[in-house]
C-alpha cells in the first residue's frame, strides 16, 4: 500500500483527514507529532494498526530529515501550522516563523533526500484579503492581498511550494480552503466558540450571555468531512502547482450562524460584544467559486445546518 505521511495529524483537520484515509483504505498512514501535542484530533484513529506514529518537531531540520529518510512516503499532506487568524494577531512573529520554517524544513529535506512524493500544501481563503461585492464568488486567479499575519504566512507557503515545484521538480498540490467547520473544531474558532458557550449555559447554569465579535461578517463554510474528500481529490486528479478553492459558493453571516445554533437549544440567551474577539481588519464578505474543483468531481454533500448541529452535539459531550 502507498505510504501517506500526514503532518499536523493531532489537529482538527489533520485528524479528520486521517479518519478519511483509514475509512477508505487509501494507504498506510504515517503521522508525525511534537511530543507535547495533544491527541484530541486522533481520538478515532490512534489505535489503528494502519497508523504509525513518529515524534518529530518540524522546526528541527535534522529530525525532519531522519523521519522522511525512514518513511520514504509516496504522499505528504502538510497540515502542521498555527492556523488561527486571531492568534496570529497576538503572536505575529511566531505565526510567521513557525508556518514558514516547518514547511521549508519539510520540502528541503525531501529535496536533499532526492524524494519526490506528491506533496499537498494547505492554503486558505484568507490569502485573498479584501474583496468587493462584484468580486464574489472569488476564483483562484483573484489577486492575493493578505490582511493578517496568518494569511501572510500562508501566501509565503504557497510561493515556497511554487518555487520547489518549478526548481526542484517536486509535484506539489495546493488547496485554498474557505471556512472549514465541524465536530472537534477548537474553541478558538467562531462556531465552536458559540457552541461551547451555549453548552456551558445549558449544563452549568452560567449567565445566559454569549460573547461575540463582529456578527455582520459573512463567510463561506464547508464541512470538514466534505473538505477532506477534496484534499485527496486535488492530489489524485488535480494538477500540480494549481490552487483549488474548497468552498460551498454560499455565505452566511455570523449572526445567522449564531441564530441557527441557538435554535438547536432550549436556552434563552443574549449576546455581548467582546473587544478581544474583534480583529484589527475584517473582510465583510468572502464567498468562493469551487468550479475548478468541481470539475474533478467534487461537491459539498453535508448541509450547513447538519455541520452546526454536529458541532453543538460534540461540545455537549466534551464541554
Secondary structure, DSSP 4 states (H G I P E B T S, - for coil): --EEEEESTTSHHHHHHHHHHHHTT-SEEEEEE-TT--SGGGTTTTT-TTEEEEE--TT-HHHHHHHHHHH--SEEEE--S---HHHHHHSHHHHHHHHHHHHHHHHHHHHHTT---EEEEEEEGGGG----GGGPSBPTTSPP---SHHHHHHHHHHHHHHHHHHHH---EEEEEE-EEE-TT--TTSHHHHHHHHHHHHHHH---SEEEES-SS-EEEEEEHHHHHHHHHHHHHHS-TT-EEEE--S-EEEHHHHHHHHHHT-S---EEEE-GGG--SS--SEE-B--HHHHTTT----S-HHHHHHHHHHHHHHH-
